[in-house]
Amino acid sequence: MPTIKHLRLMTLLEGASLIALVLVAVPLKHMADMPVAVSVVGPVHGVLYLWTMAVLGAVLFRRDLSARDGAAVALAALVPFGGLVSHRLVHRSICRRMATHPHQIAD
């Protein structure tokens, strides 16, 4: 079962793929007439987004993350650089949980 540490990694990967899509692939498509960039990066980002949301759902189901933080992660995934915000939020949640329940954090 996915863990909160898995979610932390996924927020970075999904966020980086959105940045690559918005700041690299889309400009290449429109300014350099290279639609293949979006054809490659777009589906990769889509898969990473869906995977991140699935991991988020599993983490929320296990109650390893509060509903409020889960909503923030889901919303942050919709904007460029939001993955960095999500990563920090999940990291803080891990640190809080380790301080109070060190035995509950799975690798």
MODELLER restraints for C-alpha pairs under 7 A, 6 or more apart:
rsr = mdl.restraints
at = mdl.atoms
rsr.add(forms.Gaussian(group=physical.xy_distance, feature=features.Distance(at['CA:2:A'], at['CA:55:A']), mean=5.87, stdev=0.5))
rsr.add(forms.Gaussian(group=physical.xy_distance, feature=features.Distance(at['CA:2:A'], at['CA:58:A']), mean=6.49, stdev=0.5))
rsr.add(forms.Gaussian(group=physical.xy_distance, feature=features.Distance(at['CA:2:A'], at['CA:59:A']), mean=6.86, stdev=0.5))
rsr.add(forms.Gaussian(group=physical.xy_distance, feature=features.Distance(at['CA:3:A'], at['CA:59:A']), mean=6.18, stdev=0.5))
rsr.add(forms.Gaussian(group=physical.xy_distance, feature=features.Distance(at['CA:3:A'], at['CA:106:A']), mean=6.49, stdev=0.5))
rsr.add(forms.Gaussian(group=physical.xy_distance, feature=features.Distance(at['CA:4:A'], at['CA:59:A']), mean=5.98, stdev=0.5))
rsr.add(forms.Gaussian(group=physical.xy_distance, feature=features.Distance(at['CA:4:A'], at['CA:64:A']), mean=6.56, stdev=0.5))
rsr.add(forms.Gaussian(group=physical.xy_distance, feature=features.Distance(at['CA:5:A'], at['CA:107:A']), mean=6.77, stdev=0.5))
rsr.add(forms.Gaussian(group=physical.xy_distance, feature=features.Distance(at['CA:7:A'], at['CA:52:A']), mean=6.72, stdev=0.5))
rsr.add(forms.Gaussian(group=physical.xy_distance, feature=features.Distance(at['CA:7:A'], at['CA:55:A']), mean=5.98, stdev=0.5))
rsr.add(forms.Gaussian(group=physical.xy_distance, feature=features.Distance(at['CA:7:A'], at['CA:56:A']), mean=6.36, stdev=0.5))
rsr.add(forms.Gaussian(group=physical.xy_distance, feature=features.Distance(at['CA:8:A'], at['CA:87:A']), mean=5.32, stdev=0.5))
rsr.add(forms.Gaussian(group=physical.xy_distance, feature=features.Distance(at['CA:8:A'], at['CA:90:A']), mean=5.80, stdev=0.5))
rsr.add(forms.Gaussian(group=physical.xy_distance, feature=features.Distance(at['CA:8:A'], at['CA:91:A']), mean=6.61, stdev=0.5))
rsr.add(forms.Gaussian(group=physical.xy_distance, feature=features.Distance(at['CA:10:A'], at['CA:52:A']), mean=5.49, stdev=0.5))
rsr.add(forms.Gaussian(group=physical.xy_distance, feature=features.Distance(at['CA:11:A'], at['CA:52:A']), mean=6.62, stdev=0.5))
rsr.add(forms.Gaussian(group=physical.xy_distance, feature=features.Distance(at['CA:11:A'], at['CA:83:A']), mean=5.06, stdev=0.5))
rsr.add(forms.Gaussian(group=physical.xy_distance, feature=features.Distance(at['CA:11:A'], at['CA:86:A']), mean=6.05, stdev=0.5))
rsr.add(forms.Gaussian(group=physical.xy_distance, feature=features.Distance(at['CA:11:A'], at['CA:87:A']), mean=5.53, stdev=0.5))
rsr.add(forms.Gaussian(group=physical.xy_distance, feature=features.Distance(at['CA:12:A'], at['CA:83:A']), mean=5.47, stdev=0.5))
rsr.add(forms.Gaussian(group=physical.xy_distance, feature=features.Distance(at['CA:12:A'], at['CA:84:A']), mean=6.36, stdev=0.5))
rsr.add(forms.Gaussian(group=physical.xy_distance, feature=features.Distance(at['CA:12:A'], at['CA:87:A']), mean=6.13, stdev=0.5))
rsr.add(forms.Gaussian(group=physical.xy_distance, feature=features.Distance(at['CA:14:A'], at['CA:45:A']), mean=6.40, stdev=0.5))
rsr.add(forms.Gaussian(group=physical.xy_distance, feature=features.Distance(at['CA:14:A'], at['CA:48:A']), mean=5.26, stdev=0.5))
rsr.add(forms.Gaussian(group=physical.xy_distance, feature=features.Distance(at['CA:14:A'], at['CA:49:A']), mean=5.66, stdev=0.5))
rsr.add(forms.Gaussian(group=physical.xy_distance, feature=features.Distance(at['CA:14:A'], at['CA:52:A']), mean=6.98, stdev=0.5))
rsr.add(forms.Gaussian(group=physical.xy_distance, feature=features.Distance(at['CA:14:A'], at['CA:83:A']), mean=6.57, stdev=0.5))
rsr.add(forms.Gaussian(group=physical.xy_distance, feature=features.Distance(at['CA:15:A'], at['CA:77:A']), mean=6.68, stdev=0.5))
rsr.add(forms.Gaussian(group=physical.xy_distance, feature=features.Distance(at['CA:15:A'], at['CA:80:A']), mean=6.78, stdev=0.5))
rsr.add(forms.Gaussian(group=physical.xy_distance, feature=features.Distance(at['CA:15:A'], at['CA:81:A']), mean=6.13, stdev=0.5))
rsr.add(forms.Gaussian(group=physical.xy_distance, feature=features.Distance(at['CA:15:A'], at['CA:82:A']), mean=6.37, stdev=0.5))
rsr.add(forms.Gaussian(group=physical.xy_distance, feature=features.Distance(at['CA:15:A'], at['CA:83:A']), mean=3.92, stdev=0.5))
rsr.add(forms.Gaussian(group=physical.xy_distance, feature=features.Distance(at['CA:15:A'], at['CA:84:A']), mean=6.66, stdev=0.5))
rsr.add(forms.Gaussian(group=physical.xy_distance, feature=features.Distance(at['CA:17:A'], at['CA:45:A']), mean=5.16, stdev=0.5))
rsr.add(forms.Gaussian(group=physical.xy_distance, feature=features.Distance(at['CA:18:A'], at['CA:45:A']), mean=6.16, stdev=0.5))
rsr.add(forms.Gaussian(group=physical.xy_distance, feature=features.Distance(at['CA:18:A'], at['CA:80:A']), mean=5.96, stdev=0.5))
rsr.add(forms.Gaussian(group=physical.xy_distance, feature=features.Distance(at['CA:19:A'], at['CA:80:A']), mean=5.50, stdev=0.5))
rsr.add(forms.Gaussian(group=physical.xy_distance, feature=features.Distance(at['CA:19:A'], at['CA:81:A']), mean=6.63, stdev=0.5))
rsr.add(forms.Gaussian(group=physical.xy_distance, feature=features.Distance(at['CA:21:A'], at['CA:38:A']), mean=6.74, stdev=0.5))
rsr.add(forms.Gaussian(group=physical.xy_distance, feature=features.Distance(at['CA:21:A'], at['CA:41:A']), mean=5.88, stdev=0.5))
rsr.add(forms.Gaussian(group=physical.xy_distance, feature=features.Distance(at['CA:21:A'], at['CA:42:A']), mean=6.37, stdev=0.5))
rsr.add(forms.Gaussian(group=physical.xy_distance, feature=features.Distance(at['CA:25:A'], at['CA:37:A']), mean=4.83, stdev=0.5))
rsr.add(forms.Gaussian(group=physical.xy_distance, feature=features.Distance(at['CA:25:A'], at['CA:38:A']), mean=5.06, stdev=0.5))
rsr.add(forms.Gaussian(group=physical.xy_distance, feature=features.Distance(at['CA:25:A'], at['CA:41:A']), mean=6.76, stdev=0.5))
rsr.add(forms.Gaussian(group=physical.xy_distance, feature=features.Distance(at['CA:26:A'], at['CA:38:A']), mean=6.10, stdev=0.5))
rsr.add(forms.Gaussian(group=physical.xy_distance, feature=features.Distance(at['CA:28:A'], at['CA:34:A']), mean=5.44, stdev=0.5))
rsr.add(forms.Gaussian(group=physical.xy_distance, feature=features.Distance(at['CA:28:A'], at['CA:37:A']), mean=6.76, stdev=0.5))
rsr.add(forms.Gaussian(group=physical.xy_distance, feature=features.Distance(at['CA:29:A'], at['CA:35:A']), mean=4.37, stdev=0.5))
rsr.add(forms.Gaussian(group=physical.xy_distance, feature=features.Distance(at['CA:29:A'], at['CA:37:A']), mean=6.57, stdev=0.5))
rsr.add(forms.Gaussian(group=physical.xy_distance, feature=features.Distance(at['CA:29:A'], at['CA:38:A']), mean=6.74, stdev=0.5))
rsr.add(forms.Gaussian(group=physical.xy_distance, feature=features.Distance(at['CA:56:A'], at['CA:70:A']), mean=6.92, stdev=0.5))
rsr.add(forms.Gaussian(group=physical.xy_distance, feature=features.Distance(at['CA:59:A'], at['CA:65:A']), mean=6.35, stdev=0.5))
rsr.add(forms.Gaussian(group=physical.xy_distance, feature=features.Distance(at['CA:60:A'], at['CA:66:A']), mean=6.94, stdev=0.5))
rsr.add(forms.Gaussian(group=physical.xy_distance, feature=features.Distance(at['CA:60:A'], at['CA:67:A']), mean=6.83, stdev=0.5))
rsr.add(forms.Gaussian(group=physical.xy_distance, feature=features.Distance(at['CA:60:A'], at['CA:70:A']), mean=6.82, stdev=0.5))
rsr.add(forms.Gaussian(group=physical.xy_distance, feature=features.Distance(at['CA:65:A'], at['CA:93:A']), mean=6.98, stdev=0.5))
rsr.add(forms.Gaussian(group=physical.xy_distance, feature=features.Distance(at['CA:73:A'], at['CA:86:A']), mean=5.01, stdev=0.5))
rsr.add(forms.Gaussian(group=physical.xy_distance, feature=features.Distance(at['CA:76:A'], at['CA:82:A']), mean=4.29, stdev=0.5))
rsr.add(forms.Gaussian(group=physical.xy_distance, feature=features.Distance(at['CA:76:A'], at['CA:83:A']), mean=6.25, stdev=0.5))
rsr.add(forms.Gaussian(group=physical.xy_distance, feature=features.Distance(at['CA:76:A'], at['CA:85:A']), mean=6.85, stdev=0.5))
rsr.add(forms.Gaussian(group=physical.xy_distance, feature=features.Distance(at['CA:76:A'], at['CA:86:A']), mean=6.21, stdev=0.5))
rsr.add(forms.Gaussian(group=physical.xy_distance, feature=features.Distance(at['CA:77:A'], at['CA:83:A']), mean=5.78, stdev=0.5))
rsr.add(forms.Gaussian(group=physical.xy_distance, feature=features.Distance(at['CA:98:A'], at['CA:105:A']), mean=6.71, stdev=0.5))
